Amino acid sequence: MKAIIDRSGCIGCGLCADICPEVFQMAEDGLAEVVGEITPESEAAAQEAAESCPVSVITIEP
């Protein structure tokens, strides 16, 4: 599985990085970025991060 962020819509709230730091982090420009693959161990947290995104810019793909 992999995560994709539409950075053009990201508001930089940091929620995804707080929920799943193994996959998401905040870049120097203040927007979220994907930094890792989704592993079986991080799958639930990555999905929670995507569902919690207030602007719905995170997609999880198989």
Phi and psi restraints in degrees (value plus and minus 20) as a CYANA .aco file:
   2 LYS   PHI    -162.1  -122.1
   2 LYS   PSI     135.3   175.3
   3 ALA   PHI    -125.8   -85.8
   3 ALA   PSI     125.5   165.5
   4 ILE   PHI    -151.2  -111.2
   4 ILE   PSI     114.8   154.8
   5 ILE   PHI    -136.6   -96.6
   5 ILE   PSI     108.9   148.9
   6 ASP   PHI    -103.4   -63.4
   6 ASP   PSI      70.0   110.0
   7 ARG   PHI     -82.5   -42.5
   7 ARG   PSI     -41.9    -1.9
   8 SER   PHI     -87.1   -47.1
   8 SER   PSI     -40.3    -0.3
   9 GLY   PHI    -126.2   -86.2
   9 GLY   PSI     -24.6    15.4
  10 CYS   PHI     -86.6   -46.6
  10 CYS   PSI     116.6   156.6
  11 ILE   PHI    -123.7   -83.7
  11 ILE   PSI     -18.7    21.3
  12 GLY   PHI      52.4    92.4
  12 GLY   PSI      10.3    50.3
  13 CYS   PHI     -93.2   -53.2
  13 CYS   PSI     -44.8    -4.8
  14 GLY   PHI      64.4   104.4
  14 GLY   PSI     -18.1    21.9
  15 LEU   PHI     -81.3   -41.3
  15 LEU   PSI     -62.8   -22.8
  16 CYS   PHI     -82.5   -42.5
  16 CYS   PSI     -61.6   -21.6
  17 ALA   PHI     -87.9   -47.9
  17 ALA   PSI     -52.7   -12.7
  18 ASP   PHI     -89.2   -49.2
  18 ASP   PSI     -60.2   -20.2
  19 ILE   PHI     -97.1   -57.1
  19 ILE   PSI     -60.7   -20.7
  20 CYS   PHI    -160.3  -120.3
  20 CYS   PSI      53.8    93.8
  21 PRO   PHI     -87.3   -47.3
  21 PRO   PSI     -34.9     5.1
  22 GLU   PHI     -89.0   -49.0
  22 GLU   PSI     -45.2    -5.2
  23 VAL   PHI    -132.8   -92.8
  23 VAL   PSI     -54.1   -14.1
  24 PHE   PHI    -140.5  -100.5
  24 PHE   PSI     127.3   167.3
  25 GLN   PHI    -169.0  -129.0
  25 GLN   PSI     147.1   187.1
  26 MET   PHI    -112.7   -72.7
  26 MET   PSI     107.5   147.5
  27 ALA   PHI    -100.3   -60.3
  27 ALA   PSI     151.3   191.3
  28 GLU   PHI     -82.3   -42.3
  28 GLU   PSI     -44.8    -4.8
  29 ASP   PHI    -102.4   -62.4
  29 ASP   PSI     -17.9    22.1
  30 GLY   PHI      68.8   108.8
  30 GLY   PSI     -18.7    21.3
  31 LEU   PHI    -125.6   -85.6
  31 LEU   PSI     137.2   177.2
  32 ALA   PHI     -93.9   -53.9
  32 ALA   PSI     130.9   170.9
  33 GLU   PHI    -163.1  -123.1
  33 GLU   PSI     136.4   176.4
  34 VAL   PHI    -107.2   -67.2
  34 VAL   PSI     108.9   148.9
  35 VAL   PHI    -141.2  -101.2
  35 VAL   PSI     -21.9    18.1
  36 GLY   PHI    -177.7  -137.7
  36 GLY   PSI     142.4   182.4
  37 GLU   PHI     -96.2   -56.2
  37 GLU   PSI     133.2   173.2
  38 ILE   PHI    -103.3   -63.3
  38 ILE   PSI      97.7   137.7
  39 THR   PHI    -116.2   -76.2
  39 THR   PSI     146.8   186.8
  40 PRO   PHI     -75.5   -35.5
  40 PRO   PSI     -53.6   -13.6
  41 GLU   PHI     -92.1   -52.1
  41 GLU   PSI     -49.5    -9.5
  42 SER   PHI    -122.2   -82.2
  42 SER   PSI     -18.6    21.4
  43 GLU   PHI     -79.8   -39.8
  43 GLU   PSI     -66.7   -26.7
  44 ALA   PHI     -84.1   -44.1
  44 ALA   PSI     -62.8   -22.8
  45 ALA   PHI     -87.7   -47.7
  45 ALA   PSI     -58.9   -18.9
  46 ALA   PHI     -84.2   -44.2
  46 ALA   PSI     -61.7   -21.7
  47 GLN   PHI     -84.7   -44.7
  47 GLN   PSI     -61.0   -21.0
  48 GLU   PHI     -82.2   -42.2
  48 GLU   PSI     -61.4   -21.4
  49 ALA   PHI     -81.8   -41.8
  49 ALA   PSI     -63.6   -23.6
  50 ALA   PHI     -83.2   -43.2
  50 ALA   PSI     -64.0   -24.0
  51 GLU   PHI     -90.3   -50.3
  51 GLU   PSI     -46.2    -6.2
  52 SER   PHI    -107.1   -67.1
  52 SER   PSI     -33.2     6.8
  53 CYS   PHI     -78.3   -38.3
  53 CYS   PSI     100.7   140.7
  54 PRO   PHI     -87.3   -47.3
  54 PRO   PSI     -38.2     1.8
  55 VAL   PHI    -135.1   -95.1
  55 VAL   PSI     -12.3    27.7
  56 SER   PHI      31.4    71.4
  56 SER   PSI      30.1    70.1
  57 VAL   PHI    -124.6   -84.6
  57 VAL   PSI     -15.9    24.1
  58 ILE   PHI    -124.2   -84.2
  58 ILE   PSI     109.7   149.7
  59 THR   PHI    -140.2  -100.2
  59 THR   PSI     117.2   157.2
  60 ILE   PHI    -128.3   -88.3
  60 ILE   PSI     103.9   143.9
  61 GLU   PHI    -134.6   -94.6
  61 GLU   PSI     128.0   168.0
